[in-house]
Amino acid sequence: MYIIKVKGKVRIPDYIQLRDDSFVLIAYFRADRPLKNLEKYGLVGKEDELKQIIEKLPFSKLQKLEFV
C-alpha cells in the first residue's frame, strides 16, 4: 500500500490518498480528520502510527506505507 499527501489550495484542505500495489486509489480523506472504516483497509489498531506518518509526510511524495 502507498500513501501520498496532497496540498490543498485556499479553501480546499490537504488530503491523503491511499493506493494499492497497482497504484489504484483505495481511500481518499482529509489529512486533519481520521480515516473511518480502517478494517476495510487492514489498518485496524494502527490509527496512532498512521496519524504520525501523515504528520511527517511531505507533500506530493508517494511513499510505501510501512508500519514498524
Secondary structure as UniProt FT lines:
FT   STRAND          2..6
FT   TURN            10..11
FT   STRAND          15..19
FT   TURN            21..22
FT   STRAND          25..30
FT   TURN            31..32
FT   HELIX           38..41
FT   TURN            44..45
FT   HELIX           47..56
FT   STRAND          63..64
//
